[in-house]
Structures are given as structure tokens and as C-alpha cells.
Amino acid sequence: MTHLLFIGGLGMQEVLLIALVMLLFFGGKKIPELMKGLGKGVRSFKEGMNNIEKEIEEEPAKKE
């Protein structure tokens, strides 16, 4: 029998349990706000990583 595996080997039952607990703790109205904040954080992290990569690529050119 095959199982769908999510991040860290979590199965469908564990994911549903986590979603239910989040719904109970935060309520239906707060979850979109939390996800929006999480998305902004991920976007900011990616921008920071891209800036660091650009600086690393430009550094050898400055030494020459």
C-alpha cells in the first residue's frame, strides 16, 4: 500500500490533524492573515538571498 508523503514523512492524517489544530487555535479569519505574513517573509528571504548571490558574483570583479 502506497502512502502520500509530505515534508518530513508526514502522512495525510498528520497533515489534516495539524490543519485542524491551526483552525481551532487561530480561527478561520486569522489563517489567511498568517499565510499572507508567511508569504511576505518567504519573499523577503528570497530577495535577501538573491542580493547576497549578486554581491558574491560582483566581488571578484571588484578585485580586478
mmCIF file of the N, C-alpha and C atoms, coordinates in Angstrom:
data_MODEL
# 
_entry.id   MODEL 
# 
loop_
_atom_site.group_PDB 
_atom_site.id 
_atom_site.type_symbol 
_atom_site.label_atom_id 
_atom_site.label_alt_id 
_atom_site.label_comp_id 
_atom_site.label_asym_id 
_atom_site.label_entity_id 
_atom_site.label_seq_id 
_atom_site.pdbx_PDB_ins_code 
_atom_site.Cartn_x 
_atom_site.Cartn_y 
_atom_site.Cartn_z 
_atom_site.occupancy 
_atom_site.B_iso_or_equiv 
_atom_site.pdbx_formal_charge 
_atom_site.auth_seq_id 
_atom_site.auth_comp_id 
_atom_site.auth_asym_id 
_atom_site.auth_atom_id 
_atom_site.pdbx_PDB_model_num 
ATOM 1   N N  . MET A 1 1  ? 0.841   -1.184 0.000   1.00 0.00 ? 1  MET A N  1 
ATOM 2   C CA . MET A 1 1  ? 0.000   0.000  0.000   1.00 0.00 ? 1  MET A CA 1 
ATOM 3   C C  . MET A 1 1  ? 0.883   1.242  0.000   1.00 0.00 ? 1  MET A C  1 
ATOM 4   N N  . THR A 1 2  ? 0.642   2.147  -0.945  1.00 0.00 ? 2  THR A N  1 
ATOM 5   C CA . THR A 1 2  ? 1.458   3.351  -1.034  1.00 0.00 ? 2  THR A CA 1 
ATOM 6   C C  . THR A 1 2  ? 0.804   4.483  -0.258  1.00 0.00 ? 2  THR A C  1 
ATOM 7   N N  . HIS A 1 3  ? 1.645   5.323  0.305   1.00 0.00 ? 3  HIS A N  1 
ATOM 8   C CA . HIS A 1 3  ? 1.177   6.472  1.083   1.00 0.00 ? 3  HIS A CA 1 
ATOM 9   C C  . HIS A 1 3  ? 1.730   7.740  0.464   1.00 0.00 ? 3  HIS A C  1 
ATOM 10  N N  . LEU A 1 4  ? 0.925   8.768  0.471   1.00 0.00 ? 4  LEU A N  1 
ATOM 11  C CA . LEU A 1 4  ? 1.435   10.075 0.082   1.00 0.00 ? 4  LEU A CA 1 
ATOM 12  C C  . LEU A 1 4  ? 2.298   10.594 1.222   1.00 0.00 ? 4  LEU A C  1 
ATOM 13  N N  . LEU A 1 5  ? 3.493   11.004 0.897   1.00 0.00 ? 5  LEU A N  1 
ATOM 14  C CA . LEU A 1 5  ? 4.380   11.544 1.917   1.00 0.00 ? 5  LEU A CA 1 
ATOM 15  C C  . LEU A 1 5  ? 4.566   13.029 1.694   1.00 0.00 ? 5  LEU A C  1 
ATOM 16  N N  . PHE A 1 6  ? 4.461   13.775 2.744   1.00 0.00 ? 6  PHE A N  1 
ATOM 17  C CA . PHE A 1 6  ? 4.670   15.203 2.700   1.00 0.00 ? 6  PHE A CA 1 
ATOM 18  C C  . PHE A 1 6  ? 6.016   15.506 3.337   1.00 0.00 ? 6  PHE A C  1 
ATOM 19  N N  . ILE A 1 7  ? 6.278   16.748 3.582   1.00 0.00 ? 7  ILE A N  1 
ATOM 20  C CA . ILE A 1 7  ? 7.543   17.171 4.158   1.00 0.00 ? 7  ILE A CA 1 
ATOM 21  C C  . ILE A 1 7  ? 7.815   16.423 5.461   1.00 0.00 ? 7  ILE A C  1 
ATOM 22  N N  . GLY A 1 8  ? 8.998   15.864 5.571   1.00 0.00 ? 8  GLY A N  1 
ATOM 23  C CA . GLY A 1 8  ? 9.389   15.171 6.787   1.00 0.00 ? 8  GLY A CA 1 
ATOM 24  C C  . GLY A 1 8  ? 8.707   13.830 6.980   1.00 0.00 ? 8  GLY A C  1 
ATOM 25  N N  . GLY A 1 9  ? 8.127   13.283 5.937   1.00 0.00 ? 9  GLY A N  1 
ATOM 26  C CA . GLY A 1 9  ? 7.490   11.985 6.050   1.00 0.00 ? 9  GLY A CA 1 
ATOM 27  C C  . GLY A 1 9  ? 6.122   12.015 6.703   1.00 0.00 ? 9  GLY A C  1 
ATOM 28  N N  . LEU A 1 10 ? 5.478   13.170 6.723   1.00 0.00 ? 10 LEU A N  1 
ATOM 29  C CA . LEU A 1 10 ? 4.143   13.272 7.307   1.00 0.00 ? 10 LEU A CA 1 
ATOM 30  C C  . LEU A 1 10 ? 3.121   12.685 6.339   1.00 0.00 ? 10 LEU A C  1 
ATOM 31  N N  . GLY A 1 11 ? 2.192   11.938 6.873   1.00 0.00 ? 11 GLY A N  1 
ATOM 32  C CA . GLY A 1 11 ? 1.129   11.376 6.061   1.00 0.00 ? 11 GLY A CA 1 
ATOM 33  C C  . GLY A 1 11 ? -0.073  12.301 6.011   1.00 0.00 ? 11 GLY A C  1 
ATOM 34  N N  . MET A 1 12 ? -1.079  11.888 5.280   1.00 0.00 ? 12 MET A N  1 
ATOM 35  C CA . MET A 1 12 ? -2.278  12.703 5.115   1.00 0.00 ? 12 MET A CA 1 
ATOM 36  C C  . MET A 1 12 ? -2.987  12.930 6.453   1.00 0.00 ? 12 MET A C  1 
ATOM 37  N N  . GLN A 1 13 ? -3.018  11.936 7.317   1.00 0.00 ? 13 GLN A N  1 
ATOM 38  C CA . GLN A 1 13 ? -3.688  12.083 8.613   1.00 0.00 ? 13 GLN A CA 1 
ATOM 39  C C  . GLN A 1 13 ? -3.004  13.127 9.479   1.00 0.00 ? 13 GLN A C  1 
ATOM 40  N N  . GLU A 1 14 ? -1.680  13.138 9.467   1.00 0.00 ? 14 GLU A N  1 
ATOM 41  C CA . GLU A 1 14 ? -0.948  14.113 10.269  1.00 0.00 ? 14 GLU A CA 1 
ATOM 42  C C  . GLU A 1 14 ? -1.178  15.522 9.749   1.00 0.00 ? 14 GLU A C  1 
ATOM 43  N N  . VAL A 1 15 ? -1.191  15.682 8.423   1.00 0.00 ? 15 VAL A N  1 
ATOM 44  C CA . VAL A 1 15 ? -1.410  16.994 7.834   1.00 0.00 ? 15 VAL A CA 1 
ATOM 45  C C  . VAL A 1 15 ? -2.814  17.498 8.184   1.00 0.00 ? 15 VAL A C  1 
ATOM 46  N N  . LEU A 1 16 ? -3.803  16.634 8.100   1.00 0.00 ? 16 LEU A N  1 
ATOM 47  C CA . LEU A 1 16 ? -5.169  17.028 8.458   1.00 0.00 ? 16 LEU A CA 1 
ATOM 48  C C  . LEU A 1 16 ? -5.280  17.392 9.930   1.00 0.00 ? 16 LEU A C  1 
ATOM 49  N N  . LEU A 1 17 ? -4.592  16.662 10.795  1.00 0.00 ? 17 LEU A N  1 
ATOM 50  C CA . LEU A 1 17 ? -4.601  16.970 12.222  1.00 0.00 ? 17 LEU A CA 1 
ATOM 51  C C  . LEU A 1 17 ? -3.965  18.332 12.486  1.00 0.00 ? 17 LEU A C  1 
ATOM 52  N N  . ILE A 1 18 ? -2.855  18.612 11.840  1.00 0.00 ? 18 ILE A N  1 
ATOM 53  C CA . ILE A 1 18 ? -2.189  19.913 12.002  1.00 0.00 ? 18 ILE A CA 1 
ATOM 54  C C  . ILE A 1 18 ? -3.100  21.033 11.519  1.00 0.00 ? 18 ILE A C  1 
ATOM 55  N N  . ALA A 1 19 ? -3.766  20.837 10.378  1.00 0.00 ? 19 ALA A N  1 
ATOM 56  C CA . ALA A 1 19 ? -4.682  21.848 9.846   1.00 0.00 ? 19 ALA A CA 1 
ATOM 57  C C  . ALA A 1 19 ? -5.848  22.085 10.805  1.00 0.00 ? 19 ALA A C  1 
ATOM 58  N N  . LEU A 1 20 ? -6.368  21.025 11.388  1.00 0.00 ? 20 LEU A N  1 
ATOM 59  C CA . LEU A 1 20 ? -7.478  21.156 12.338  1.00 0.00 ? 20 LEU A CA 1 
ATOM 60  C C  . LEU A 1 20 ? -7.047  21.913 13.584  1.00 0.00 ? 20 LEU A C  1 
ATOM 61  N N  . VAL A 1 21 ? -5.864  21.615 14.099  1.00 0.00 ? 21 VAL A N  1 
ATOM 62  C CA . VAL A 1 21 ? -5.357  22.305 15.288  1.00 0.00 ? 21 VAL A CA 1 
ATOM 63  C C  . VAL A 1 21 ? -5.148  23.786 14.985  1.00 0.00 ? 21 VAL A C  1 
ATOM 64  N N  . MET A 1 22 ? -4.600  24.097 13.804  1.00 0.00 ? 22 MET A N  1 
ATOM 65  C CA . MET A 1 22 ? -4.420  25.502 13.418  1.00 0.00 ? 22 MET A CA 1 
ATOM 66  C C  . MET A 1 22 ? -5.768  26.212 13.337  1.00 0.00 ? 22 MET A C  1 
ATOM 67  N N  . LEU A 1 23 ? -6.750  25.538 12.772  1.00 0.00 ? 23 LEU A N  1 
ATOM 68  C CA . LEU A 1 23 ? -8.081  26.135 12.659  1.00 0.00 ? 23 LEU A CA 1 
ATOM 69  C C  . LEU A 1 23 ? -8.675  26.404 14.038  1.00 0.00 ? 23 LEU A C  1 
ATOM 70  N N  . LEU A 1 24 ? -8.489  25.483 14.966  1.00 0.00 ? 24 LEU A N  1 
ATOM 71  C CA . LEU A 1 24 ? -9.016  25.663 16.313  1.00 0.00 ? 24 LEU A CA 1 
ATOM 72  C C  . LEU A 1 24 ? -8.297  26.777 17.068  1.00 0.00 ? 24 LEU A C  1 
ATOM 73  N N  . PHE A 1 25 ? -6.956  26.848 16.928  1.00 0.00 ? 25 PHE A N  1 
ATOM 74  C CA . PHE A 1 25 ? -6.196  27.862 17.647  1.00 0.00 ? 25 PHE A CA 1 
ATOM 75  C C  . PHE A 1 25 ? -6.406  29.266 17.095  1.00 0.00 ? 25 PHE A C  1 
ATOM 76  N N  . PHE A 1 26 ? -6.360  29.394 15.774  1.00 0.00 ? 26 PHE A N  1 
ATOM 77  C CA . PHE A 1 26 ? -6.343  30.717 15.171  1.00 0.00 ? 26 PHE A CA 1 
ATOM 78  C C  . PHE A 1 26 ? -7.691  31.153 14.603  1.00 0.00 ? 26 PHE A C  1 
ATOM 79  N N  . GLY A 1 27 ? -8.575  30.238 14.345  1.00 0.00 ? 27 GLY A N  1 
ATOM 80  C CA . GLY A 1 27 ? -9.865  30.594 13.758  1.00 0.00 ? 27 GLY A CA 1 
ATOM 81  C C  . GLY A 1 27 ? -9.755  30.785 12.260  1.00 0.00 ? 27 GLY A C  1 
ATOM 82  N N  . GLY A 1 28 ? -10.877 30.738 11.597  1.00 0.00 ? 28 GLY A N  1 
ATOM 83  C CA . GLY A 1 28 ? -10.909 30.823 10.138  1.00 0.00 ? 28 GLY A CA 1 
ATOM 84  C C  . GLY A 1 28 ? -10.490 32.172 9.586   1.00 0.00 ? 28 GLY A C  1 
ATOM 85  N N  . LYS A 1 29 ? -10.688 33.236 10.348  1.00 0.00 ? 29 LYS A N  1 
ATOM 86  C CA . LYS A 1 29 ? -10.376 34.566 9.837   1.00 0.00 ? 29 LYS A CA 1 
ATOM 87  C C  . LYS A 1 29 ? -8.901  34.914 9.970   1.00 0.00 ? 29 LYS A C  1 
ATOM 88  N N  . LYS A 1 30 ? -8.222  34.346 10.933  1.00 0.00 ? 30 LYS A N  1 
ATOM 89  C CA . LYS A 1 30 ? -6.808  34.670 11.166  1.00 0.00 ? 30 LYS A CA 1 
ATOM 90  C C  . LYS A 1 30 ? -5.867  33.896 10.240  1.00 0.00 ? 30 LYS A C  1 
ATOM 91  N N  . ILE A 1 31 ? -6.265  32.737 9.769   1.00 0.00 ? 31 ILE A N  1 
ATOM 92  C CA . ILE A 1 31 ? -5.374  31.900 8.963   1.00 0.00 ? 31 ILE A CA 1 
ATOM 93  C C  . ILE A 1 31 ? -4.928  32.599 7.675   1.00 0.00 ? 31 ILE A C  1 
ATOM 94  N N  . PRO A 1 32 ? -5.828  33.258 6.909   1.00 0.00 ? 32 PRO A N  1 
ATOM 95  C CA . PRO A 1 32 ? -5.333  33.971 5.717   1.00 0.00 ? 32 PRO A CA 1 
ATOM 96  C C  . PRO A 1 32 ? -4.323  35.063 6.045   1.00 0.00 ? 32 PRO A C  1 
ATOM 97  N N  . GLU A 1 33 ? -4.521  35.749 7.164   1.00 0.00 ? 33 GLU A N  1 
ATOM 98  C CA . GLU A 1 33 ? -3.563  36.777 7.578   1.00 0.00 ? 33 GLU A CA 1 
ATOM 99  C C  . GLU A 1 33 ? -2.207  36.147 7.903   1.00 0.00 ? 33 GLU A C  1 
ATOM 100 N N  . LEU A 1 34 ? -2.228  35.008 8.580   1.00 0.00 ? 34 LEU A N  1 
ATOM 101 C CA . LEU A 1 34 ? -0.977  34.319 8.909   1.00 0.00 ? 34 LEU A CA 1 
ATOM 102 C C  . LEU A 1 34 ? -0.255  33.856 7.649   1.00 0.00 ? 34 LEU A C  1 
ATOM 103 N N  . MET A 1 35 ? -1.008  33.319 6.690   1.00 0.00 ? 35 MET A N  1 
ATOM 104 C CA . MET A 1 35 ? -0.404  32.840 5.451   1.00 0.00 ? 35 MET A CA 1 
ATOM 105 C C  . MET A 1 35 ? 0.157   34.007 4.629   1.00 0.00 ? 35 MET A C  1 
ATOM 106 N N  . LYS A 1 36 ? -0.533  35.149 4.658   1.00 0.00 ? 36 LYS A N  1 
ATOM 107 C CA . LYS A 1 36 ? -0.049  36.333 3.954   1.00 0.00 ? 36 LYS A CA 1 
ATOM 108 C C  . LYS A 1 36 ? 1.280   36.798 4.563   1.00 0.00 ? 36 LYS A C  1 
ATOM 109 N N  . GLY A 1 37 ? 1.348   36.821 5.874   1.00 0.00 ? 37 GLY A N  1 
ATOM 110 C CA . GLY A 1 37 ? 2.591   37.186 6.555   1.00 0.00 ? 37 GLY A CA 1 
ATOM 111 C C  . GLY A 1 37 ? 3.705   36.211 6.266   1.00 0.00 ? 37 GLY A C  1 
ATOM 112 N N  . LEU A 1 38 ? 3.366   34.931 6.217   1.00 0.00 ? 38 LEU A N  1 
ATOM 113 C CA . LEU A 1 38 ? 4.365   33.912 5.900   1.00 0.00 ? 38 LEU A CA 1 
ATOM 114 C C  . LEU A 1 38 ? 4.878   34.103 4.480   1.00 0.00 ? 38 LEU A C  1 
ATOM 115 N N  . GLY A 1 39 ? 3.981   34.403 3.551   1.00 0.00 ? 39 GLY A N  1 
ATOM 116 C CA . GLY A 1 39 ? 4.377   34.641 2.161   1.00 0.00 ? 39 GLY A CA 1 
ATOM 117 C C  . GLY A 1 39 ? 5.303   35.837 2.034   1.00 0.00 ? 39 GLY A C  1 
ATOM 118 N N  . LYS A 1 40 ? 5.000   36.907 2.771   1.00 0.00 ? 40 LYS A N  1 
ATOM 119 C CA . LYS A 1 40 ? 5.861   38.094 2.749   1.00 0.00 ? 40 LYS A CA 1 
ATOM 120 C C  . LYS A 1 40 ? 7.242   37.768 3.314   1.00 0.00 ? 40 LYS A C  1 
ATOM 121 N N  . GLY A 1 41 ? 7.271   36.953 4.351   1.00 0.00 ? 41 GLY A N  1 
ATOM 122 C CA . GLY A 1 41 ? 8.550   36.561 4.942   1.00 0.00 ? 41 GLY A CA 1 
ATOM 123 C C  . GLY A 1 41 ? 9.387   35.731 3.988   1.00 0.00 ? 41 GLY A C  1 
ATOM 124 N N  . VAL A 1 42 ? 8.756   34.813 3.290   1.00 0.00 ? 42 VAL A N  1 
ATOM 125 C CA . VAL A 1 42 ? 9.475   33.974 2.324   1.00 0.00 ? 42 VAL A CA 1 
ATOM 126 C C  . VAL A 1 42 ? 9.989   34.840 1.178   1.00 0.00 ? 42 VAL A C  1 
ATOM 127 N N  . ARG A 1 43 ? 9.159   35.771 0.701   1.00 0.00 ? 43 ARG A N  1 
ATOM 128 C CA . ARG A 1 43 ? 9.576   36.662 -0.384  1.00 0.00 ? 43 ARG A CA 1 
ATOM 129 C C  . ARG A 1 43 ? 10.773  37.503 0.038   1.00 0.00 ? 43 ARG A C  1 
ATOM 130 N N  . SER A 1 44 ? 10.736  38.026 1.256   1.00 0.00 ? 44 SER A N  1 
ATOM 131 C CA . SER A 1 44 ? 11.834  38.830 1.770   1.00 0.00 ? 44 SER A CA 1 
ATOM 132 C C  . SER A 1 44 ? 13.112  37.997 1.882   1.00 0.00 ? 44 SER A C  1 
ATOM 133 N N  . PHE A 1 45 ? 12.984  36.768 2.330   1.00 0.00 ? 45 PHE A N  1 
ATOM 134 C CA . PHE A 1 45 ? 14.143  35.877 2.447   1.00 0.00 ? 45 PHE A CA 1 
ATOM 135 C C  . PHE A 1 45 ? 14.755  35.612 1.078   1.00 0.00 ? 45 PHE A C  1 
ATOM 136 N N  . LYS A 1 46 ? 13.909  35.353 0.083   1.00 0.00 ? 46 LYS A N  1 
ATOM 137 C CA . LYS A 1 46 ? 14.420  35.089 -1.267  1.00 0.00 ? 46 LYS A CA 1 
ATOM 138 C C  . LYS A 1 46 ? 15.136  36.313 -1.836  1.00 0.00 ? 46 LYS A C  1 
ATOM 139 N N  . GLU A 1 47 ? 14.571  37.504 -1.606  1.00 0.00 ? 47 GLU A N  1 
ATOM 140 C CA . GLU A 1 47 ? 15.221  38.724 -2.075  1.00 0.00 ? 47 GLU A CA 1 
ATOM 141 C C  . GLU A 1 47 ? 16.583  38.902 -1.418  1.00 0.00 ? 47 GLU A C  1 
ATOM 142 N N  . GLY A 1 48 ? 16.661  38.630 -0.132  1.00 0.00 ? 48 GLY A N  1 
ATOM 143 C CA . GLY A 1 48 ? 17.934  38.722 0.574   1.00 0.00 ? 48 GLY A CA 1 
ATOM 144 C C  . GLY A 1 48 ? 18.955  37.731 0.036   1.00 0.00 ? 48 GLY A C  1 
ATOM 145 N N  . MET A 1 49 ? 18.516  36.524 -0.249  1.00 0.00 ? 49 MET A N  1 
ATOM 146 C CA . MET A 1 49 ? 19.422  35.518 -0.806  1.00 0.00 ? 49 MET A CA 1 
ATOM 147 C C  . MET A 1 49 ? 19.903  35.936 -2.197  1.00 0.00 ? 49 MET A C  1 
ATOM 148 N N  . ASN A 1 50 ? 19.013  36.500 -3.008  1.00 0.00 ? 50 ASN A N  1 
ATOM 149 C CA . ASN A 1 50 ? 19.411  36.965 -4.343  1.00 0.00 ? 50 ASN A CA 1 
ATOM 150 C C  . ASN A 1 50 ? 20.420  38.097 -4.243  1.00 0.00 ? 50 ASN A C  1 
ATOM 151 N N  . ASN A 1 51 ? 20.229  39.006 -3.285  1.00 0.00 ? 51 ASN A N  1 
ATOM 152 C CA . ASN A 1 51 ? 21.175  40.105 -3.102  1.00 0.00 ? 51 ASN A CA 1 
ATOM 153 C C  . ASN A 1 51 ? 22.548  39.585 -2.686  1.00 0.00 ? 51 ASN A C  1 
ATOM 154 N N  . ILE A 1 52 ? 22.568  38.600 -1.820  1.00 0.00 ? 52 ILE A N  1 
ATOM 155 C CA . ILE A 1 52 ? 23.843  38.019 -1.384  1.00 0.00 ? 52 ILE A CA 1 
ATOM 156 C C  . ILE A 1 52 ? 24.533  37.346 -2.553  1.00 0.00 ? 52 ILE A C  1 
ATOM 157 N N  . GLU A 1 53 ? 23.777  36.619 -3.377  1.00 0.00 ? 53 GLU A N  1 
ATOM 158 C CA . GLU A 1 53 ? 24.367  35.963 -4.552  1.00 0.00 ? 53 GLU A CA 1 
ATOM 159 C C  . GLU A 1 53 ? 24.960  36.986 -5.507  1.00 0.00 ? 53 GLU A C  1 
ATOM 160 N N  . LYS A 1 54 ? 24.254  38.112 -5.719  1.00 0.00 ? 54 LYS A N  1 
ATOM 161 C CA . LYS A 1 54 ? 24.772  39.166 -6.596  1.00 0.00 ? 54 LYS A CA 1 
ATOM 162 C C  . LYS A 1 54 ? 26.064  39.751 -6.046  1.00 0.00 ? 54 LYS A C  1 
ATOM 163 N N  . GLU A 1 55 ? 26.109  39.977 -4.735  1.00 0.00 ? 55 GLU A N  1 
ATOM 164 C CA . GLU A 1 55 ? 27.319  40.524 -4.116  1.00 0.00 ? 55 GLU A CA 1 
ATOM 165 C C  . GLU A 1 55 ? 28.483  39.566 -4.262  1.00 0.00 ? 55 GLU A C  1 
ATOM 166 N N  . ILE A 1 56 ? 28.230  38.283 -4.111  1.00 0.00 ? 56 ILE A N  1 
ATOM 167 C CA . ILE A 1 56 ? 29.293  37.286 -4.243  1.00 0.00 ? 56 ILE A CA 1 
ATOM 168 C C  . ILE A 1 56 ? 29.807  37.249 -5.678  1.00 0.00 ? 56 ILE A C  1 
ATOM 169 N N  . GLU A 1 57 ? 28.898  37.359 -6.659  1.00 0.00 ? 57 GLU A N  1 
ATOM 170 C CA . GLU A 1 57 ? 29.312  37.351 -8.064  1.00 0.00 ? 57 GLU A CA 1 
ATOM 171 C C  . GLU A 1 57 ? 30.081  38.618 -8.429  1.00 0.00 ? 57 GLU A C  1 
ATOM 172 N N  . GLU A 1 58 ? 29.720  39.759 -7.840  1.00 0.00 ? 58 GLU A N  1 
ATOM 173 C CA . GLU A 1 58 ? 30.374  41.025 -8.151  1.00 0.00 ? 58 GLU A CA 1 
ATOM 174 C C  . GLU A 1 58 ? 31.714  41.184 -7.447  1.00 0.00 ? 58 GLU A C  1 
ATOM 175 N N  . GLU A 1 59 ? 31.929  40.491 -6.363  1.00 0.00 ? 59 GLU A N  1 
ATOM 176 C CA . GLU A 1 59 ? 33.150  40.641 -5.567  1.00 0.00 ? 59 GLU A CA 1 
ATOM 177 C C  . GLU A 1 59 ? 34.425  40.346 -6.353  1.00 0.00 ? 59 GLU A C  1 
ATOM 178 N N  . PRO A 1 60 ? 34.519  39.247 -7.104  1.00 0.00 ? 60 PRO A N  1 
ATOM 179 C CA . PRO A 1 60 ? 35.757  39.016 -7.871  1.00 0.00 ? 60 PRO A CA 1 
ATOM 180 C C  . PRO A 1 60 ? 36.016  40.102 -8.906  1.00 0.00 ? 60 PRO A C  1 
ATOM 181 N N  . ALA A 1 61 ? 34.981  40.688 -9.474  1.00 0.00 ? 61 ALA A N  1 
ATOM 182 C CA . ALA A 1 61 ? 35.153  41.741 -10.475 1.00 0.00 ? 61 ALA A CA 1 
ATOM 183 C C  . ALA A 1 61 ? 35.736  42.998 -9.828  1.00 0.00 ? 61 ALA A C  1 
ATOM 184 N N  . LYS A 1 62 ? 35.410  43.290 -8.581  1.00 0.00 ? 62 LYS A N  1 
ATOM 185 C CA . LYS A 1 62 ? 35.928  44.467 -7.882  1.00 0.00 ? 62 LYS A CA 1 
ATOM 186 C C  . LYS A 1 62 ? 37.413  44.326 -7.570  1.00 0.00 ? 62 LYS A C  1 
ATOM 187 N N  . LYS A 1 63 ? 37.871  43.105 -7.344  1.00 0.00 ? 63 LYS A N  1 
ATOM 188 C CA . LYS A 1 63 ? 39.280  42.884 -7.002  1.00 0.00 ? 63 LYS A CA 1 
ATOM 189 C C  . LYS A 1 63 ? 40.185  43.081 -8.202  1.00 0.00 ? 63 LYS A C  1 
ATOM 190 N N  . GLU A 1 64 ? 39.655  42.895 -9.400  1.00 0.00 ? 64 GLU A N  1 
ATOM 191 C CA . GLU A 1 64 ? 40.483  43.019 -10.613 1.00 0.00 ? 64 GLU A CA 1 
ATOM 192 C C  . GLU A 1 64 ? 40.633  44.407 -11.054 1.00 0.00 ? 64 GLU A C  1 
# 
